[in-house]
Amino acid sequence: MDLSVVLPVYNEEESLAELIRKIEKVCAAEKLSLEIIVVDDGSTDSSWQVISRLASVAKHIKGIRFRKNYGKAAALHTGFAEAEGDVVITMDSDLQDNPDEIPELCRMINNEGYDMVSGWKKKRYDPFIKRFTSKIYNSTARMYSGIRLHDFNCGLKAYRNEVVKSIEVYGEMHRYIPLLVKKSGFNNIGEKVVEHSPRRYGSSKYGVDRFIKGYLDLLTIGFITRFGKSPMHLFGSLGTLMFIIGFFMAGYLGIRKLVFIGNNLKAPLVTDSPYFYIALTVMIIGSLLFLTGFLAELINRNSTERNIYLVRERINTEKDTVK
């Protein structure tokens, strides 16, 4: 199969049918064999009824319905697991991404050897606050990751199938998929300027809380990719360093007291010095950090798969439906 298109859906009943028609038209003109994987992320409108109707007359449309809203990352993770096409493309379902970009994205993957191509909405029709915070996100992500992309969170992306099978997207990590791809060993990441259309239906899912979550997610990715397999390397090192600092501070106070006694001088009480309590606190914190690393190692060694999303219904997929 040439192409898999993964569509995360949350309350997009008005735009979904039109988007799928456009995708089918473009792929038919390019003679691309196609599957469309539509993941309903717990929609509260009639999105699933639209998906069911479309899938009933087109076997290349696969529908997956979650029991509740898990978020975009969960929808992408599930869609990636189902994808069988040589090239996998993700798009938002609100018609702001243009399906006419599909042929060029496929060409860049197949002919130019890219592992991943990310869209760049150079001219955006989003509210000012969303555009402003996106610039901050993208600047920070570029500096942190070294990946020279202008729009990390663009929903329109293309991947080689091997790539989507090698990354783990969960929580809110969909914002930093390029970083996950790079950390998985796929370094040939490209970018393409794509058309961005004004929203015609529904309302934006953007909220102010995303500003905070975005940076927390970046810190999480940094920690997991560097220390996820060996948390003791971080916590153990910091804990040992702090314990040694505290120990030498306390040792200094003890030696000073012995010096006073050796010179027949009245020695001040060690507990009268504020440095004693600082040293004690630093040693306790160091011990706690070391124990944290030890416990994290135990949890990591005995952890099981965490990405378990309850699927309510499936259409045209080989897996059984969970009911």
N, C-alpha and C positions, 0 to 999 in steps of 0.2 A: 504494500500500500504506500502511495506517495506521501499522503498528508493526513495528519490528525489536527483538528482544530478544537481546542478546549475552551469552553465558554462557562465561566462562573456566573451564576445567576442569583440575584436576590431582588425580588419584586421588580421584574422587568417585563411584565406581561404585554405592554404596549409595543415594545421595540423588538422583541425576540423573533417573531415570525419574519419581519422585514429583514433583520440582520441575517438570518439563516438563508433566506432567498438570495440575498446578495452574495453570500459566500458560495452558494451552489452555482450561481451564474458565473462568477469569476473562475471557479475551478473547472467548470464545464468548458469554458472558452479556452482554458489552458490544458485541457485534457488530463487533469490530475485526478487520480483515484483518491477518494475522500471518505473520511469519517468525521462526524461532528459529535463531540462528547459534551453534553450539556449537564452541568452539575447544579441542581437546584439547592441552594444553601439555606433551606428552611424558609422559603418565601411564604409570606402571609397573604399574597394576592393569588391570582389564577395562573401564575407562571407555569406550574406543573401541568395544568390542564392544556395549556398551549403546547408544552413539550410533548405531552402524550398524544395530542392530535397530530402533530407534525411527525412524530416517530412512527405512528401507526401506518403512515403511507410512504415512509422512506426508511428503509432498513439501515442506511448509513448514518442515521441519527440515533445516538445512544443517550438515554436519559438516566440520570442518577439523582435520587431525591434524599436529602438528609432529613432526619427526624426533627432537627432544630438548627438554628443558625450557629455554625461553627466559625465562620469567617472565611475570607478569600483564600488564605493559605491552605486551609483544609480542602476547599473545593479544587484548588490547583493540584494538591497532593493526590487526591483521588482521581482526578482527570489524568494526571501523568501516569498513574498506575495502569489505567485502561488503554492508554494510547499505543497504537500499533504502527502508525505511519513512520516513514523514514525521517520526515520532518514534522515537528510538533510546533504549532502556533497557538499562542494564547491571545485572546481578545476580550475586552470588556463588552458587556452585553447591552450597553446603553446607546449604541450607534455613534458614539464619539470616535471610535476607531474605524478606519475605512478598509473594508475587505479588498479594495483594489491594490492594497500594498502587498497582498499575499504572494503574487508571482515573483516579485523582486526579492522578497524575504527568502523564498524557497531557492531562488537562484544563488543568493549569497551563501546559503548553507551548502548547497549541492556543488556549486561550481567554484566558489572562492574559498572553500575550506573552513569557513567559520564554524565553531562549535555552538555559538550563540550569537544572535543579532538582536539588539535592543532598539526599540523605537525611540525617537527623540521628537517630542512635540515642541518644535521650535516656536511655533505660533500657537498659543493656547487660548481657549475661550472659557477658562475657569475663573471663579471669583478671585479678587486681588489677594485675599488672605491665603488662599490655597496656592497661588503662584508664588507668593513671597516665601511661605514656609517650605515649599518644594525646592526653591533655590538654596535655602539654608541646608536642607537635608542633602541635596546633591553635592554641594560644595564640601560638606563634612565627609560624606561617603567617598568622594574622590580622593581627598587627602588621606583618609584612613586606609582605603583599600589599594590605592594606586591604579585603579581602573578608570580610564579616561572616558567616562560616559557623562552625558549631560542630563540624562533623565533615567535614574535607576528604577523608578516606580512606574514607568510607562507600562500599561497593561498589554500593549501590542509587542510581543516578542516571538522570536523563532529559535528553535533548538534542534540540534541533532538528537535523535531518539535516545541514543546512549547517554546523553547528558541528563535528560529528565528522569532516567532510571537510576542515576547515580547521586542525585541530590535529595535531601530530606527537607521539605517545606512544612513548617508547622507554626503555631502561634500567630504572630504577625510578620513572619519572616519573608513574606512575598515582596516586601519593599526592597529587600537586599538580595534577591535571587542572583544577580551577577556576582556578588561576593561569594555566595554559596557555590556557584559554578566554578569560580577560580580556585576556591579552597579544595574542590574535588579533583583538581588537576587539569581542568580544561581552561587553557589560557588564551585561546584564540577567540576573543570576544569583540564583536563589531557593533557598529551603530548605524542607523539609517534615519534620516529625517522623514517623519511621517505626517500625514495630514490629520489635524484634530478638528472635529466638528462640534458646534455648540450642542448642548443637551436639548433634545426635543421632547422627551417624555420623562415623567417621574421627577425625582429630586436627587441631589447628590448625597452620597453616603458619607461625605467628609464631615468630620467633627474636630473641634479644637483639641480633643484628647489625643488625636493622632500626632500632634506636635510633640507631646511628651513621650508617647509610646514609640515613636520613630527612633528617638535617641536611645531609649532603653533597649530597643531591639538591636541597635548597632553595637551597644556594649555587650549584649548577650551573645551575639554572633562572634564578636572578638574573643570573648572568654571561652566559648564552646570550641571554636576552631583551634585555639591555642592550648587550652588546658582541659578540654572536655574529656579526653582519654586519661589524663594524668593530673587531676586537680591537686594532688599532693605537691606537685612541682611549684605551684603558686602559693597555696596556703602553708605548706610545710616550710618553704623558703622564708616567707614573711614572718611566720611564727618563730622560726629559729633565730632569725635576725633580731626580732624584737626581744626575745628572751635573753639573748646574749647582751644586748644593750642594757637591759634592766639589770642583768646579773653584774655587769661591770660597774654600773652606777652604785648598786648596793655594796659591791666589793670595795669601791673607793671610799664609801662612808666607813666601812669596817676598818680599812687600813688607816684612815685618818684617826680613828679612835685609838688604835694601837700605838700610833706615833705619839699621840698626846700622853698616853699612859707610860710609854717608854721614856719620855722626857720629864716624868714626874709632874705633868701638868694636869689640871682638872679637865677631864675629857667630857665634851658635851654628849648628851644622850643621842644615839643614832635616830631615835624616833622624834627628836626635836627638829630635825631637818626636813623641810618639805620634799627634798630630793629622795628621801627614803620612801615616801608614799608614791612619788612618781615612778621610782624604780620598781616598786611592788606592783603598781598598776600595769606598767609595761610588760613585766614578766608574766602576769596573769593573762593579759591580752595575747601575748606570744604563745602561751600554752593553749589558749582557746583556739587560736588560728591553726596551730598544729593539729589539734584534735578535730577541727573542722575538716582539714585536708584528709585526715585518716578516715573519718566517717564518710566523706565524699567518695573516697576510693572504694570503700566497702559497698556503698550504694551503687556506684558505677559498675562494679564487678558483678552485681546481682540484679541489675536493672533489666527490664523486659521492654518490648516494643511499646511506645507510648502513643503512637498515632492510631487510635481506634475511634473511628467515626461511625455512628449508628446510621446505617442506610435504611430508609423506609421502603423505597421502591426502586426497581431498575427496569429499563426498557431496552431491548435489543442488545443486552450484554450477556456474556457467557456465565457470569457468576450468579449464584442464587440470591434472591432478595431476602434481606433480613426483615422479619415481621414480628 
